[in-house]
C-alpha cells in the first residue's frame, strides 16, 4: 500500500494531526502527518531512532537517523 506524501512542510507551528521530526546530518525539520505512524517502513525508522537516540530529544521533536533522501523516499511510499 503506497502512501501519498501530503505536503511535508517545514514550519515553526505544528498543526493538529501532524508532528515534527528532525532528519539528517543538518537536522532538517519536517512536519508530517500522524498517520505515518501506522506505516511499517516509518515504524522501522522510529525503531532506529530509539536505538540511536533513546527518548530524549533535545530539539523538541523526534530525531530520525537517516539522510534526507532516504527519509523522503520512505515517506513517499
DSSP file (Angstrom, degrees, kcal/mol; ACC not computed):
  #  RESIDUE AA STRUCTURE BP1 BP2  ACC     N-H-->O    O-->H-N    N-H-->O    O-->H-N    TCO  KAPPA ALPHA  PHI   PSI    X-CA   Y-CA   Z-CA
    1    1 A X              0   0    0      0, 0.0     2,-0.3     0, 0.0    76,-0.0   0.000 360.0 360.0 360.0 123.7    0.0    0.0    0.0
    2    2 A X        -     0   0    0     74,-0.0     2,-0.5     1,-0.0    75,-0.1  -0.619 360.0-142.2 -89.7 146.1    1.5    3.3   -1.0
    3    3 A X        -     0   0    0     -2,-0.3     2,-0.5    33,-0.0    33,-0.0  -0.907  12.2-137.5-104.4 132.7    1.3    6.5    1.0
    4    4 A X        -     0   0    0     -2,-0.5     2,-1.0    73,-0.2    73,-0.1  -0.799  23.7-122.2 -87.5 130.4    0.8    9.7   -0.8
    5    5 A X        -     0   0    0     -2,-0.5     2,-2.0    71,-0.2     3,-0.2  -0.599  22.8-154.8 -77.2 101.6    3.0   12.4    0.7
    6    6 A X        -     0   0    0     -2,-1.0    -1,-0.1     1,-0.2    27,-0.1  -0.499  60.0 -57.9 -84.6  77.7    0.6   15.1    1.7
    7    7 A X        -     0   0    0     -2,-2.0     2,-0.4     1,-0.2    -1,-0.2   0.971  55.3-147.4  57.3  77.0    2.7   18.1    1.7
    8    8 A X        -     0   0    0     -3,-0.2     2,-0.3    24,-0.1    24,-0.2  -0.604  29.2-170.6 -68.5 128.3    5.6   17.6    4.1
    9    9 A X  B     -A   31   0A   0     22,-1.5    22,-2.8    -2,-0.4     2,-0.6  -0.860  29.0-139.2-126.5 157.1    6.3   21.1    5.4
   10   10 A X        +     0   0    0     -2,-0.3     2,-0.3    20,-0.2    20,-0.1  -0.970  45.7 139.1-111.8 115.1    8.8   22.9    7.5
   11   11 A X        -     0   0    0     -2,-0.6    -2,-0.0     1,-0.1    19,-0.0  -0.975  57.9-124.0-150.5 162.2    7.2   25.3    9.8
   12   12 A X  S    S+     0   0    0     -2,-0.3     2,-0.3     2,-0.0    -1,-0.1   0.857  96.5  62.5 -78.4 -34.7    7.5   26.5   13.4
   13   13 A X  S    S-     0   0    0     -3,-0.1     2,-0.6    18,-0.0    -2,-0.1  -0.681  75.6-145.0 -90.1 145.0    3.9   25.6   14.3
   14   14 A X        -     0   0    0     -2,-0.3     3,-0.1     4,-0.1     4,-0.1  -0.938  18.4-138.1-111.1 113.7    2.8   22.1   14.1
   15   15 A X    >   -     0   0    0     -2,-0.6     3,-1.7     1,-0.1     2,-0.0  -0.237  36.3 -81.4 -66.9 157.6   -0.9   21.8   13.0
   16   16 A X  T 3  S+     0   0    0      1,-0.3    -1,-0.1    17,-0.0     3,-0.1  -0.339 119.8  29.8 -57.5 135.3   -3.2   19.3   14.7
   17   17 A X  T 3  S+     0   0    0      1,-0.4    17,-2.9    -3,-0.1    18,-0.4   0.493 109.7  84.6  90.4   4.8   -2.7   15.8   13.3
   18   18 A X  E <   -B   33   0A   0     -3,-1.7    -1,-0.4    15,-0.3     2,-0.3  -0.854  55.0-163.0-130.6 165.1    1.0   16.4   12.5
   19   19 A X  E     -B   32   0A   0     13,-2.3    13,-2.7    -2,-0.3     2,-0.3  -0.985  22.8-111.0-148.3 158.4    4.3   16.2   14.4
   20   20 A X  E     -B   31   0A   0     -2,-0.3    42,-1.7    11,-0.2     2,-0.3  -0.687  29.7-179.3 -93.1 139.6    7.8   17.5   13.9
   21   21 A X  E     -Bc  30  62A   0      9,-2.7     9,-2.9    -2,-0.3     2,-0.5  -0.966  19.4-140.8-131.4 152.2   10.8   15.3   13.0
   22   22 A X  E     -Bc  29  63A   0     40,-3.4    42,-3.3    -2,-0.3     2,-0.4  -0.966  25.4-171.8-116.2 127.4   14.4   16.2   12.5
   23   23 A X  E   > +Bc  28  64A   0      5,-2.7     5,-2.3    -2,-0.5     3,-0.2  -0.924  33.4   0.0-128.1 141.1   16.2   14.3    9.8
   24   24 A X  T > 5S-     0   0    0     42,-1.1     3,-1.3    40,-1.1    43,-0.1  -0.024  94.7 -51.5  83.9 178.5   19.8   14.0    8.5
   25   25 A X  T 3 5S+     0   0    0      1,-0.3    -1,-0.2     2,-0.1    42,-0.1   0.831 136.3  46.3 -61.9 -36.2   23.1   15.5    9.5
   26   26 A X  T 3 5S-     0   0    0     -3,-0.2    -1,-0.3     2,-0.0    -2,-0.2   0.364 109.3-122.6 -90.8   5.4   21.9   19.0    9.4
   27   27 A X  T < 5 -     0   0    0     -3,-1.3    -3,-0.2     1,-0.2     2,-0.2   0.924  34.9-164.4  54.2  51.4   18.8   18.1   11.4
   28   28 A X  E   < - B   0  23A   0     -5,-2.3    -5,-2.7    -6,-0.1     2,-0.4  -0.478  15.5-127.3 -67.4 134.0   16.3   19.4    8.8
   29   29 A X  E     - B   0  22A   0     -7,-0.2     2,-0.4    -2,-0.2    -7,-0.2  -0.711  28.4-178.8 -91.4 131.2   12.9   19.8   10.3
   30   30 A X  E     - B   0  21A   0     -9,-2.9    -9,-2.7    -2,-0.4     2,-0.6  -0.969  19.4-148.2-124.2 143.3    9.8   18.2    8.7
   31   31 A X  E     +AB   9  20A   0    -22,-2.8   -22,-1.5    -2,-0.4     2,-0.3  -0.961  30.6 176.7-110.3 116.8    6.2   18.4    9.8
   32   32 A X  E     - B   0  19A   0    -13,-2.7   -13,-2.3    -2,-0.6   -24,-0.1  -0.830  33.1 -91.3-125.2 157.6    4.5   15.1    8.9
   33   33 A X  E >   - B   0  18A   0     -2,-0.3     3,-1.6   -15,-0.2   -15,-0.3  -0.344  26.7-129.5 -67.4 145.2    1.0   13.6    9.4
   34   34 A X  G >  S+     0   0    0    -17,-2.9     3,-2.2     1,-0.3     4,-0.2   0.766 102.7  77.3 -63.6 -25.5    0.4   11.4   12.4
   35   35 A X  G >  S+     0   0    0    -18,-0.4     3,-1.6     1,-0.3    -1,-0.3   0.732  77.1  74.1 -59.6 -21.4   -1.0    8.8   10.0
   36   36 A X  G X  S+     0   0    0     -3,-1.6     3,-1.8     1,-0.3    -1,-0.3   0.766  79.0  74.6 -61.9 -23.6    2.6    7.9    9.1
   37   37 A X  G <  S+     0   0    0     -3,-2.2    -1,-0.3     1,-0.3    -2,-0.2   0.724  89.9  58.0 -62.6 -20.4    2.9    6.2   12.5
   38   38 A X  G <  S+     0   0    0     -3,-1.6     2,-0.4    -4,-0.2    -1,-0.3   0.559  85.3  97.9 -84.4  -9.5    0.8    3.4   11.1
   39   39 A X    <>  -     0   0    0     -3,-1.8     4,-2.3    -4,-0.2     5,-0.2  -0.660  69.7-141.5 -88.9 133.5    3.2    2.6    8.2
   40   40 A X  H  > S+     0   0    0     -2,-0.4     4,-1.9     1,-0.2    -1,-0.1   0.872 100.4  51.7 -62.5 -39.9    5.7   -0.3    8.7
   41   41 A X  H  > S+     0   0    0      1,-0.2     4,-1.7     2,-0.2    -1,-0.2   0.905 111.7  47.4 -64.3 -39.2    8.6    1.5    7.0
   42   42 A X  H  > S+     0   0    0     -6,-0.2     4,-2.1     1,-0.2    -2,-0.2   0.878 108.4  55.2 -68.9 -36.6    8.1    4.6    9.2
   43   43 A X  H  X S+     0   0    0     -4,-2.3     4,-2.1     1,-0.2    -1,-0.2   0.869 104.8  54.3 -62.2 -36.4    7.9    2.3   12.2
   44   44 A X  H  X S+     0   0    0     -4,-1.9     4,-2.1     2,-0.2    -1,-0.2   0.914 107.1  50.2 -62.3 -43.0   11.3    0.9   11.3
   45   45 A X  H  X S+     0   0    0     -4,-1.7     4,-2.2     1,-0.2    20,-0.4   0.889 109.1  52.0 -62.0 -38.8   12.7    4.4   11.2
   46   46 A X  H  X S+     0   0    0     -4,-2.1     4,-2.5     2,-0.2    -1,-0.2   0.887 107.5  52.2 -64.9 -38.5   11.3    5.1   14.6
   47   47 A X  H  X S+     0   0    0     -4,-2.1     4,-2.2     2,-0.2    -2,-0.2   0.906 109.7  48.8 -62.8 -41.7   12.9    1.9   15.9
   48   48 A X  H  X S+     0   0    0     -4,-2.1     4,-2.3     2,-0.2     5,-0.2   0.899 110.6  51.9 -62.7 -40.4   16.3    3.0   14.5
   49   49 A X  H  X>S+     0   0    0     -4,-2.2     4,-3.2     1,-0.2     5,-0.6   0.912 108.7  49.6 -62.8 -43.5   15.7    6.4   16.2
   50   50 A X  H  X5S+     0   0    0     -4,-2.5     4,-1.7     3,-0.2    -1,-0.2   0.916 111.5  49.3 -62.1 -43.4   15.0    4.8   19.5
   51   51 A X  H  <5S+     0   0    0     -4,-2.2    -2,-0.2     1,-0.2    -1,-0.2   0.901 120.7  35.0 -62.3 -41.6   18.2    2.7   19.3
   52   52 A X  H  <5S+     0   0    0     -4,-2.3    -2,-0.2    -5,-0.1    -1,-0.2   0.874 136.4  15.3 -83.4 -38.4   20.4    5.6   18.4
   53   53 A X  H ><5S-     0   0    0     -4,-3.2     3,-0.7     1,-0.2    -3,-0.2   0.575  84.8-149.1-116.1 -12.5   18.9    8.5   20.4
   54   54 A X  T 3<< -     0   0    0     -4,-1.7    -1,-0.2    -5,-0.6    -2,-0.1  -0.395  55.1 -53.4  68.9-154.7   16.5    7.0   23.0
   55   55 A X  T 3  S+     0   0    0     -2,-0.1     2,-0.7     7,-0.1    -1,-0.2   0.394 107.8 101.2-103.1   3.4   13.6    9.1   24.0
   56   56 A X    <   +     0   0    0     -3,-0.7     2,-0.6     2,-0.0     6,-0.0  -0.801  46.0 177.6 -90.7 113.3   15.4   12.2   24.9
   57   57 A X    >   -     0   0    0     -2,-0.7     3,-2.0     1,-0.1    -3,-0.0  -0.869  13.1-171.3-120.7  97.1   15.1   14.7   22.0
   58   58 A X  T 3  S+     0   0    0     -2,-0.6    -1,-0.1     1,-0.3     4,-0.1   0.696  83.3  63.5 -62.6 -20.1   16.8   18.0   22.8
   59   59 A X  T 3  S-     0   0    0      2,-0.3    -1,-0.3     1,-0.1     3,-0.1   0.594 112.1-115.9 -80.5  -9.4   15.3   19.6   19.7
   60   60 A X  S <  S+     0   0    0     -3,-2.0     2,-0.3     1,-0.4   -40,-0.2   0.353  89.8  70.1  90.3  -6.8   11.8   19.2   21.0
   61   61 A X  S    S-     0   0    0    -42,-0.1    -1,-0.4   -39,-0.0    -2,-0.3  -0.756  96.4 -75.1-131.0 179.3   10.9   16.8   18.1
   62   62 A X  E     -c   21   0A   0    -42,-1.7   -40,-3.4    -2,-0.3     2,-0.5  -0.603  39.5-141.1 -81.1 135.6   11.8   13.4   17.1
   63   63 A X  E     -c   22   0A   0     -2,-0.3     2,-0.6   -42,-0.2   -40,-0.2  -0.873  10.8-159.5-100.0 124.6   15.2   12.8   15.5
   64   64 A X  E     -c   23   0A   0    -42,-3.3     2,-1.8    -2,-0.5   -40,-1.1  -0.915  12.7-141.4-106.0 120.8   15.3   10.3   12.6
   65   65 A X        +     0   0    0     -2,-0.6     2,-0.3   -20,-0.4   -42,-0.1  -0.434  66.3  85.8 -85.3  67.1   18.8    8.9   12.0
   66   66 A X  S    S-     0   0    0     -2,-1.8   -42,-1.1   -17,-0.0    -2,-0.1  -0.962  82.4 -87.6-150.3 168.0   18.9    8.7    8.2
   67   67 A X     >  -     0   0    0     -2,-0.3     4,-2.2   -43,-0.1     5,-0.2  -0.375  40.8-110.4 -77.0 162.4   19.7   11.1    5.3
   68   68 A X  H  > S+     0   0    0      1,-0.2     4,-2.7     2,-0.2     5,-0.2   0.866 115.6  55.7 -61.6 -39.0   17.1   13.4    3.9
   69   69 A X  H  > S+     0   0    0      2,-0.2     4,-2.2     1,-0.2    -1,-0.2   0.917 109.1  46.7 -61.8 -43.7   16.8   11.5    0.6
   70   70 A X  H  > S+     0   0    0      2,-0.2     4,-2.7     1,-0.2     5,-0.2   0.922 112.2  51.0 -63.3 -44.1   16.1    8.2    2.4
   71   71 A X  H  X S+     0   0    0     -4,-2.2     4,-2.6     1,-0.2    -2,-0.2   0.931 111.3  47.2 -59.5 -46.9   13.5    9.9    4.6
   72   72 A X  H  X S+     0   0    0     -4,-2.7     4,-1.1     1,-0.2    -1,-0.2   0.874 112.2  50.7 -64.6 -36.5   11.7   11.4    1.6
   73   73 A X  H  < S+     0   0    0     -4,-2.2     4,-0.5    -5,-0.2     3,-0.3   0.931 112.5  45.9 -66.4 -44.5   11.8    8.1   -0.2
   74   74 A X  H >< S+     0   0    0     -4,-2.7     3,-1.1     1,-0.2    -2,-0.2   0.921 114.1  47.6 -63.6 -44.8   10.3    6.2    2.7
   75   75 A X  H 3< S+     0   0    0     -4,-2.6    -1,-0.2     1,-0.2    -2,-0.2   0.684 106.0  58.9 -74.7 -15.7    7.6    8.8    3.4
   76   76 A X  T 3<        0   0    0     -4,-1.1    -1,-0.2    -3,-0.3   -71,-0.2   0.555 360.0 360.0 -87.3  -6.9    6.6    9.0   -0.3
   77   77 A X    <         0   0    0     -3,-1.1    -1,-0.2    -4,-0.5   -73,-0.2   0.464 360.0 360.0 -81.0 360.0    5.8    5.2   -0.4
